[in-house]
């Protein structure tokens, strides 16, 4: 029989499920703070997958994805170990803020330091207790500052195993995004752990479509790496598109934004995709796309200043293939219960 897993001095034996309250720094009121960690430690050996959410405290879609994931009956019969952390930045989560109390972005301070800032210490704890116990990782994010994202995976597609898992997540588009210094993705990659970053929805809002797509994707990855048995024969899935670059279009003028294209839509180079009008309707600034591709993010707030990022486009040369894969994806996710 396999041995127990040890997290924050708590042992979880094979065949057991537990919730561990991992201690982090107290509040200045001396109130004790903990990071919740849900662990399912299977009887049989297998991969050890961590799934994390709310590294940015206002990105709550991932928290709901993990809550529903842990309620699935099939999860109880897994091989290996599932380590689910629904709220990593517990301080930001309490304040409904992207940032930690010291005004730092946690996802720029990995791998952290035991003697660093509060944010750096939080990153260090996560690396020591969660990442060190894992063989695979999935981190869940959402758009920030009134922006929403179409379900997408960001990953290093030059790594064959990472690409295989990204394709298994079953979203229409994979972004081969550059790794930023201090991110969890960089720190995990340096440990040679296959890692996916799922982006979908908006901060401080539940997006049912994004949540369903996230649950479906995580389960599919668990099946692919042998943690779960596939429950049914899948229909053929269109191979996801891969973008090696993206572009944020910025407002050419200040005013009221009227966008003509939804998330997941195709856009052609030099085509009109929206306008910015002044409050009186006397002037309009046309927004044209400088590239061809797919809309993977957009601003929901219609009030903009010149230079604001308003729409995010993944570069795709052959845009004719976008609509079929997006339509198939929507139908499949909407049918997921």
Buried (B, 14 or more C-beta within 10 A) or exposed (E): EBEEBEBBEBEBEBEBBBEBEBEBBEEEEEEEBBBBBBBBBBBBEBBBBBBBBBBBBBBBBBBBBBBEBBEEEEBEEBBBBBBBBBBBBBBBBEEEBBBBBEEBBBBBBBBBEEEBBBBBBBBBBBBBBBBEBBBBBBBBBBBBEBBBBBBBBBBBBEBEEBBBBBBBBBBBBBBBBEBEEBBBBBBBBEBEBBBBBBBBBBBBBBBEBBBBBBBBBBBBBBBBBEBBEEEEEEEEBBEBBBBBBBBEBBBBBBBBBEBEBEBBBBBEBEEEBBBBBEEEEEEBBEBBBEBBBBBBBBBEEBEBEEEBBBBBBBBBEEBEBBEEBBEBBBEBBEEEE
